[in-house]
Amino acid sequence: MKPYYQDDRAGITIYHGDCREILPQLMNADAVITDPPYNVGKDYGIHDDNMSENNYAAWAKECVNNAMKRAENQFWVAPRYKMELWLRLLKGAHLIVIPRGASGPLRQGWSDQFETALCIGKPNTTVSDLWSGIRLKGEGYFFREETFGHPGYTPYPIMAKAVSLLSTHSVIDPFCGTGTTLRAAKDLRRKAIGIEIEEKYCAIAVERLRQEVLPL
């Protein structure tokens, strides 16, 4: 299995392909930290984000089962409007709530004011499960972070906090997109493996990783 990108000094590797095929070939890590597609019709390129609900559930189950074999600690950014499915897949997970600091998008008459994540495993230190002070997409002018053109971009502070709390040495991101988890791992001096099915996002991730380590 040939890496798309490998930095031996930093211990960062990217594989271009389907995580269901690549995860079984990897060594174990401290944690899987990821934000999967939600099947809401976003244009990710190769990945079909508009499956039938049954097909999506089967796909998600296969991804989770493979990920669970690679690490005891798991962190999945999971949407609350599909929470029943993700709680079923990530049994015993702890719910983390990330509130918006400004008005969010409207969804069927509701103003969307928070994001959610599911965590399996004990954090390295005692921490609140309300992660306030993180700017989220959808906050308009208040969200200043570069999204690199990715339709499902997750803010860097979320992934960096998960990396710092759930790993001491290594992480895996099965849906690494433009490399946010990998960038956080590099900044926090953890080894990391990312998997991404869309090559253009692999290329963006490589460019982000080639930057100097950001100050902590």
VEXZAKOL-805963 format. One line per field, with one value per residue (C-alpha): residue number from 1; residue in three letters; x, y, z. Coordinates in Angstrom, 1 decimal, padded with zeros to 4 digits. Example, Ala and Ser with C-alpha at 12.3 -4.5 7.8 and 13.67 -1.06 7.14 Angstrom:
<guvexs>
seq (1|2) .
type (ALA|SER) .
x (012.3|013.7) .
y (-004.5|-001.1) .
z (007.8|007.1) .
</guvexs>
This chain:
<guvexs>
seq (1|2|3|4|5|6|7|8|9|10|11|12|13|14|15|16|17|18|19|20|21|22|23|24|25|26|27|28|29|30|31|32|33|34|35|36|37|38|39|40|41|42|43|44|45|46|47|48|49|50|51|52|53|54|55|56|57|58|59|60|61|62|63|64|65|66|67|68|69|70|71|72|73|74|75|76|77|78|79|80|81|82|83|84|85|86|87|88|89|90|91|92|93|94|95|96|97|98|99|100|101|102|103|104|105|106|107|108|109|110|111|112|113|114|115|116|117|118|119|120|121|122|123|124|125|126|127|128|129|130|131|132|133|134|135|136|137|138|139|140|141|142|143|144|145|146|147|148|149|150|151|152|153|154|155|156|157|158|159|160|161|162|163|164|165|166|167|168|169|170|171|172|173|174|175|176|177|178|179|180|181|182|183|184|185|186|187|188|189|190|191|192|193|194|195|196|197|198|199|200|201|202|203|204|205|206|207|208|209|210|211|212|213|214|215|216) .
type (MET|LYS|PRO|TYR|TYR|GLN|ASP|ASP|ARG|ALA|GLY|ILE|THR|ILE|TYR|HIS|GLY|ASP|CYS|ARG|GLU|ILE|LEU|PRO|GLN|LEU|MET|ASN|ALA|ASP|ALA|VAL|ILE|THR|ASP|PRO|PRO|TYR|ASN|VAL|GLY|LYS|ASP|TYR|GLY|ILE|HIS|ASP|ASP|ASN|MET|SER|GLU|ASN|ASN|TYR|ALA|ALA|TRP|ALA|LYS|GLU|CYS|VAL|ASN|ASN|ALA|MET|LYS|ARG|ALA|GLU|ASN|GLN|PHE|TRP|VAL|ALA|PRO|ARG|TYR|LYS|MET|GLU|LEU|TRP|LEU|ARG|LEU|LEU|LYS|GLY|ALA|HIS|LEU|ILE|VAL|ILE|PRO|ARG|GLY|ALA|SER|GLY|PRO|LEU|ARG|GLN|GLY|TRP|SER|ASP|GLN|PHE|GLU|THR|ALA|LEU|CYS|ILE|GLY|LYS|PRO|ASN|THR|THR|VAL|SER|ASP|LEU|TRP|SER|GLY|ILE|ARG|LEU|LYS|GLY|GLU|GLY|TYR|PHE|PHE|ARG|GLU|GLU|THR|PHE|GLY|HIS|PRO|GLY|TYR|THR|PRO|TYR|PRO|ILE|MET|ALA|LYS|ALA|VAL|SER|LEU|LEU|SER|THR|HIS|SER|VAL|ILE|ASP|PRO|PHE|CYS|GLY|THR|GLY|THR|THR|LEU|ARG|ALA|ALA|LYS|ASP|LEU|ARG|ARG|LYS|ALA|ILE|GLY|ILE|GLU|ILE|GLU|GLU|LYS|TYR|CYS|ALA|ILE|ALA|VAL|GLU|ARG|LEU|ARG|GLN|GLU|VAL|LEU|PRO|LEU) .
x (000.0|001.7|001.2|000.0|002.2|004.7|006.7|008.9|010.3|006.9|005.3|002.4|001.1|-001.8|-003.4|-005.6|-008.5|-011.5|-011.1|-013.0|-010.2|-007.3|-008.2|-007.8|-004.2|-003.1|-001.4|-003.4|-003.3|-004.2|-007.4|-009.5|-010.5|-012.8|-015.7|-017.6|-020.0|-023.6|-025.4|-027.0|-026.2|-023.0|-020.6|-017.5|-016.5|-016.2|-018.1|-021.8|-023.4|-026.9|-027.4|-030.6|-030.9|-030.4|-027.3|-025.9|-026.5|-024.7|-021.8|-021.4|-021.5|-018.7|-016.6|-017.1|-016.5|-013.2|-012.2|-013.1|-010.5|-007.8|-008.1|-009.9|-010.5|-012.9|-014.0|-016.7|-018.2|-021.8|-024.9|-027.7|-030.3|-028.7|-027.8|-030.0|-027.8|-024.5|-025.4|-026.3|-023.0|-020.8|-022.3|-021.6|-020.2|-020.2|-022.0|-020.0|-021.8|-020.1|-022.3|-022.3|-021.1|-023.4|-026.7|-026.5|-028.3|-032.0|-033.2|-036.9|-037.9|-035.1|-032.0|-029.1|-027.1|-024.7|-022.8|-022.3|-019.6|-019.5|-016.5|-015.5|-012.6|-011.3|-009.7|-006.1|-007.4|-010.7|-012.6|-016.1|-018.3|-019.5|-016.8|-017.5|-015.4|-015.0|-016.3|-018.3|-019.1|-022.4|-021.6|-021.1|-018.8|-017.7|-016.2|-012.8|-011.1|-010.1|-012.2|-010.0|-013.1|-014.3|-018.1|-017.8|-014.9|-014.6|-013.0|-009.4|-009.9|-012.4|-010.0|-007.0|-008.8|-009.8|-006.2|-004.8|-007.4|-007.5|-004.0|-000.4|001.3|-000.8|-004.1|-006.0|-008.5|-010.4|-012.0|-009.2|-010.5|-008.1|-006.0|-007.3|-006.8|-003.4|-002.4|-003.5|-001.5|001.6|001.2|000.8|003.6|001.6|002.0|-001.0|-002.4|-005.1|-007.3|-009.1|-011.0|-010.9|-007.5|-007.9|-008.4|-005.3|-003.3|-004.6|-003.8|-000.2|000.2|-001.2|001.2|004.2|003.8|006.0|004.6|002.2|002.8|000.8) .
y (000.0|003.1|006.4|009.5|011.6|010.7|012.8|010.5|013.3|014.4|010.9|012.1|009.9|010.3|007.5|008.3|005.8|004.3|004.0|000.7|-000.8|001.0|000.9|-002.9|-002.6|000.0|-000.5|000.6|004.1|006.0|007.4|007.7|011.4|012.2|014.0|011.7|012.7|013.0|012.0|015.3|015.8|017.7|017.6|015.7|014.5|010.7|010.0|009.6|011.9|011.1|007.4|005.8|005.9|002.1|002.2|005.1|003.2|000.1|002.2|004.1|000.8|-000.7|002.5|002.5|-001.2|-000.9|002.2|000.6|-002.1|000.5|002.4|002.3|006.0|007.4|010.9|011.4|014.8|013.5|015.6|015.7|015.2|011.7|011.1|007.9|006.2|007.4|006.5|003.0|002.7|004.2|002.4|004.0|007.2|010.5|013.4|016.7|019.9|022.8|026.0|028.7|032.1|033.7|032.9|029.8|028.6|028.0|024.3|023.7|026.7|026.2|028.4|026.0|027.0|024.1|021.2|017.7|015.1|011.6|010.4|006.9|006.8|008.7|012.1|012.7|015.3|016.3|018.4|019.8|018.3|021.8|023.1|026.8|029.5|027.7|029.5|027.3|027.4|029.1|032.0|034.2|037.2|035.7|032.6|033.7|030.3|029.1|026.2|025.4|024.9|021.8|021.6|019.7|021.5|021.1|024.0|023.3|024.0|021.1|018.6|020.0|019.7|016.1|015.2|016.7|015.0|011.5|010.8|010.9|009.4|008.7|009.3|008.1|010.2|008.0|011.0|013.5|015.9|018.9|017.6|019.5|016.6|015.9|019.5|019.5|016.3|017.8|021.0|018.9|016.6|013.4|011.0|010.7|008.8|010.3|008.6|010.6|009.3|012.6|013.4|017.2|017.3|015.1|017.7|020.5|018.5|018.1|021.8|022.5|020.0|021.5|024.7|025.2|023.9|026.5|027.9|026.1) .
z (000.0|-001.2|000.6|-001.3|001.1|003.8|006.2|008.2|010.4|011.6|011.4|009.1|006.3|003.9|001.9|-001.1|-001.2|000.5|004.3|004.3|002.3|003.9|007.7|007.9|006.7|009.3|012.7|015.8|017.1|020.3|018.7|015.6|015.3|012.3|010.8|008.4|005.6|006.7|003.5|003.0|-000.7|-000.4|-003.4|-002.2|-005.6|-005.7|-002.5|-002.9|-000.3|-001.4|-000.7|000.5|004.3|004.4|002.2|004.3|007.5|006.1|004.8|008.1|010.1|008.0|008.4|012.2|012.6|010.8|012.8|016.1|015.4|015.0|018.3|021.7|021.7|019.2|018.3|015.6|014.8|014.4|013.5|016.0|013.2|012.6|016.3|016.6|013.9|015.3|018.9|017.7|015.9|018.6|021.6|025.0|023.4|025.4|023.9|023.4|022.6|020.8|021.0|018.3|019.3|016.8|015.1|012.9|009.8|009.9|009.7|009.3|011.5|014.1|014.5|014.6|017.7|018.4|016.9|018.4|018.6|020.1|022.1|023.3|025.8|028.8|028.1|029.2|031.7|033.2|030.7|030.3|027.6|026.6|024.3|024.3|022.6|019.3|016.2|013.9|010.2|009.6|011.9|008.8|009.4|012.8|011.3|009.9|009.4|006.0|004.8|001.7|-000.4|001.4|001.8|005.1|006.7|010.5|012.5|013.5|017.3|017.5|016.0|017.9|021.2|020.4|019.4|022.6|024.9|023.4|022.2|023.4|020.4|017.3|015.6|012.5|010.5|008.0|006.4|006.6|003.9|003.7|006.6|009.6|012.0|010.5|010.8|014.5|015.1|013.6|015.6|018.8|017.8|017.4|014.6|012.3|009.4|007.2|004.5|001.8|-001.2|-003.2|-004.5|-004.7|-000.9|-000.5|-002.4|-000.2|002.9|001.7|001.2|004.7|006.2|004.5|006.5|009.5|012.9|014.3|017.8|020.5) .
</guvexs>
